[in-house]
Amino acid sequence: MKVTYWSDYACPYCYIGRTRLGRAIDGLGLADEVEFEMKSFELYPDAPYEVQGATVDRFARKYHLTTKAARQRVEAISRLGRAEGIDFNYATTLNTNMLDAHRLTKLAHDLGVTGFEELCFHAYFVDNEVMADHDVLRRLAAEAGLPSREVERVLAGRDYADAVRADEREAHEMGVSAVPYFVVDDTYVITGSRPTEEMARVLYQASAETLGRQDDSVGGACGPQGCALP
């Protein structure tokens, strides 16, 4: 079974959704039967490479909220992450450009190295690392087992940038406007960070090769215009 999913490291629901999906897979005993491919969907493709301010302040500006209201909304999303066992620190994330992290994700996939995506999500939402910082990316790549020579080659040039843009064009052509967006075996679709039990039902259908219905409603998700607010 193959799960292809569009995602961004700046998206809180992507981390939550990927965690829930993993839990659903484990619960069904399918861990050894699933191949993952993360495809790129940058929420902020024009984001600067330097931190421009606090996430709560950026949230308040984006949604025209007071600082207090923005903090409450951000904390509500963080609680969803903590409910999944993640030490979620959304309020103190340091948003920057994610292109280089996506490019290294492509390298990891090409080399068959797993675990890099989880390390990136954890670095951003738990440790509040600056994901445009090449030293941070080098360390995460080393932890995942990516060869340093290949990592340096990618970071020094523009390798995989076209592949990232191709993923985003594909999403646009498919009508995907928010992430996470999961496709199971090119047939079954899970939109947003659905509850684990809902994801499990879709995975069960796919694994049993039965005909399922696509649900057009959307779970918690983020798009270029922002994240759905709880």
C-alpha positions as CSV (number, residue, x, y, z in Angstrom):
1,M,0.0,0.0,0.0
2,K,1.3,3.5,-0.9
3,V,0.3,6.7,0.9
4,T,1.2,9.9,-1.0
5,Y,0.6,13.0,0.9
6,W,1.0,16.7,0.3
7,S,2.4,18.5,3.4
8,D,4.4,21.5,4.7
9,Y,6.6,21.6,7.7
10,A,5.0,25.0,8.7
11,C,1.6,23.3,8.9
12,P,0.5,22.2,12.4
13,Y,-2.3,20.1,11.0
14,C,0.2,18.3,8.8
15,Y,2.2,17.1,11.8
16,I,-1.0,16.2,13.7
17,G,-2.5,14.4,10.7
18,R,0.7,12.5,9.9
19,T,0.8,11.4,13.5
20,R,-2.8,10.2,13.5
21,L,-2.2,8.4,10.2
22,G,0.7,6.5,11.7
23,R,-1.3,5.6,14.7
24,A,-4.1,4.3,12.4
25,I,-1.6,2.2,10.4
26,D,-0.1,0.7,13.5
27,G,-3.5,-0.1,14.9
28,L,-4.4,-2.0,11.8
29,G,-1.1,-3.9,11.8
30,L,-0.1,-2.4,8.4
31,A,3.2,-0.8,9.4
32,D,5.3,-3.2,7.3
33,E,3.0,-2.9,4.3
34,V,2.9,0.9,3.8
35,E,5.2,3.0,1.7
36,F,5.1,6.8,2.2
37,E,5.9,9.6,-0.2
38,M,5.6,13.2,1.1
39,K,5.0,15.7,-1.6
40,S,5.6,19.4,-1.2
41,F,3.0,22.1,-0.6
42,E,4.6,25.3,0.7
43,L,2.2,27.4,2.6
44,Y,4.5,30.4,2.5
45,P,6.7,30.0,-0.6
46,D,7.8,33.6,-0.4
47,A,8.7,33.5,3.3
48,P,12.0,35.0,4.1
49,Y,15.0,33.0,5.2
50,E,15.3,35.0,8.4
51,V,12.8,35.0,11.3
52,Q,10.6,38.1,11.1
53,G,8.7,37.9,14.3
54,A,6.7,35.8,16.8
55,T,4.1,33.3,15.5
56,V,1.4,34.7,17.7
57,D,1.9,38.2,16.3
58,R,1.9,36.9,12.7
59,F,-1.3,34.9,13.5
60,A,-2.9,38.0,14.9
61,R,-2.1,40.0,11.8
62,K,-3.2,37.3,9.4
63,Y,-6.6,36.8,11.0
64,H,-7.2,40.3,12.3
65,L,-7.2,39.2,15.9
66,T,-6.0,40.7,19.1
67,T,-2.8,39.3,20.5
68,K,-4.8,37.6,23.3
69,A,-7.3,36.0,20.8
70,A,-4.5,34.9,18.6
71,R,-2.7,33.3,21.5
72,Q,-5.8,31.4,22.4
73,R,-6.3,30.1,18.9
74,V,-2.7,29.0,18.6
75,E,-2.9,27.3,21.9
76,A,-6.1,25.5,20.8
77,I,-4.2,24.0,17.9
78,S,-1.3,23.1,20.2
79,R,-3.7,21.2,22.4
80,L,-4.7,19.0,19.5
81,G,-1.1,18.2,19.0
82,R,-0.5,17.4,22.6
83,A,-3.5,15.1,22.6
84,E,-1.5,13.0,20.1
85,G,1.4,12.8,22.4
86,I,3.4,15.6,20.8
87,D,5.0,18.3,23.0
88,F,3.5,20.9,20.7
89,N,4.9,24.4,21.0
90,Y,3.1,26.2,18.1
91,A,3.1,29.7,19.8
92,T,6.9,29.8,19.8
93,T,7.6,28.5,16.4
94,L,10.0,30.5,14.2
95,N,8.6,30.7,10.7
96,T,11.0,31.0,7.8
97,N,11.2,29.6,4.3
98,M,10.9,25.8,4.0
99,L,12.2,25.2,0.5
100,D,15.5,23.8,1.5
101,A,13.8,21.4,4.0
102,H,11.5,20.2,1.2
103,R,14.5,19.8,-1.1
104,L,16.3,17.6,1.4
105,T,13.1,15.6,1.8
106,K,13.2,14.8,-1.9
107,L,16.8,13.7,-1.5
108,A,15.8,11.4,1.4
109,H,13.0,9.9,-0.6
110,D,15.3,9.2,-3.6
111,L,17.8,7.5,-1.3
112,G,15.2,5.5,0.5
113,V,16.0,7.1,3.8
114,T,13.0,7.3,6.2
115,G,12.5,9.4,9.3
116,F,13.6,12.8,8.0
117,E,10.1,14.2,7.8
118,E,9.4,13.3,11.4
119,L,12.6,14.9,12.5
120,C,11.8,18.1,10.6
121,F,8.3,18.4,12.1
122,H,9.7,17.7,15.6
123,A,12.4,20.3,15.1
124,Y,9.9,23.0,14.1
125,F,7.0,22.4,16.4
126,V,8.6,20.9,19.5
127,D,12.2,22.3,19.5
128,N,11.3,25.5,17.6
129,E,14.3,25.3,15.3
130,V,14.8,27.7,12.4
131,M,14.2,25.4,9.4
132,A,15.9,27.7,6.9
133,D,19.2,27.4,8.9
134,H,21.5,25.1,7.0
135,D,23.3,24.0,10.2
136,V,19.9,22.8,11.5
137,L,19.1,21.0,8.3
138,R,22.6,19.4,8.3
139,R,22.1,18.1,11.8
140,L,18.6,16.7,11.1
141,A,19.9,15.1,7.9
142,A,22.7,13.4,9.8
143,E,20.3,12.1,12.4
144,A,18.2,10.6,9.6
145,G,21.2,9.0,8.1
146,L,21.5,11.0,4.9
147,P,25.1,11.1,3.5
148,S,26.8,14.4,4.2
149,R,28.2,14.7,0.8
150,E,24.8,14.5,-0.8
151,V,23.3,16.9,1.7
152,E,26.1,19.5,1.0
153,R,25.5,19.2,-2.7
154,V,21.8,19.9,-2.4
155,L,22.2,22.8,0.1
156,A,24.9,24.4,-2.1
157,G,22.8,24.4,-5.2
158,R,19.2,24.2,-6.5
159,D,18.8,20.5,-6.7
160,Y,15.2,19.3,-6.3
161,A,13.7,22.8,-6.4
162,D,12.0,21.9,-9.7
163,A,10.6,18.7,-8.1
164,V,9.2,20.8,-5.2
165,R,7.5,23.1,-7.7
166,A,6.2,20.2,-9.7
167,D,4.5,18.7,-6.6
168,E,2.8,22.1,-6.0
169,R,1.6,22.3,-9.6
170,E,0.3,18.7,-9.4
171,A,-1.6,19.6,-6.2
172,H,-3.1,22.7,-7.9
173,E,-4.1,20.7,-10.9
174,M,-5.8,18.2,-8.6
175,G,-7.7,21.0,-6.9
176,V,-5.9,20.6,-3.6
177,S,-6.0,24.0,-1.8
178,A,-5.2,22.9,1.8
179,V,-3.0,20.3,3.5
180,P,-2.5,17.7,4.7
181,Y,-4.0,15.8,1.8
182,F,-3.5,12.0,1.7
183,V,-4.0,9.7,-1.2
184,V,-4.0,6.0,-0.6
185,D,-3.1,3.7,-3.5
186,D,-4.1,6.5,-5.9
187,T,-7.7,5.9,-5.0
188,Y,-8.7,6.7,-1.5
189,V,-8.5,10.3,-0.3
190,I,-8.2,11.6,3.3
191,T,-8.5,15.4,3.5
192,G,-7.1,17.2,6.5
193,S,-6.1,15.9,9.9
194,R,-9.0,13.5,10.4
195,P,-9.5,11.6,13.7
196,T,-7.5,8.4,13.8
197,E,-10.5,6.2,13.6
198,E,-11.7,7.9,10.4
199,M,-8.3,7.4,8.8
200,A,-8.3,3.8,9.9
201,R,-11.6,3.2,8.1
202,V,-10.1,4.5,4.9
203,L,-7.0,2.4,5.3
204,Y,-9.0,-0.7,6.0
205,Q,-11.0,-0.1,2.8
206,A,-7.8,0.3,0.8
207,S,-6.1,-2.7,2.3
208,A,-9.2,-4.8,1.6
209,E,-9.5,-3.4,-1.9
210,T,-13.1,-2.5,-1.3
211,L,-15.0,0.3,-2.9
212,G,-15.1,3.4,-0.6
213,R,-16.7,6.8,-0.8
214,Q,-14.7,9.9,-0.9
215,D,-15.8,12.4,1.8
216,D,-15.7,15.9,0.4
217,S,-15.7,17.6,3.7
218,V,-12.4,18.8,5.1
219,G,-10.8,18.1,8.5
220,G,-8.3,20.4,10.1
221,A,-6.1,21.8,7.4
222,C,-3.9,24.7,6.3
223,G,-3.9,26.5,3.0
224,P,-2.1,29.6,1.6
225,Q,-4.8,31.8,3.1
226,G,-4.2,30.2,6.5
227,C,-5.1,27.4,8.9
228,A,-8.7,26.5,9.8
229,L,-9.2,27.9,13.3
230,P,-10.7,25.6,16.0
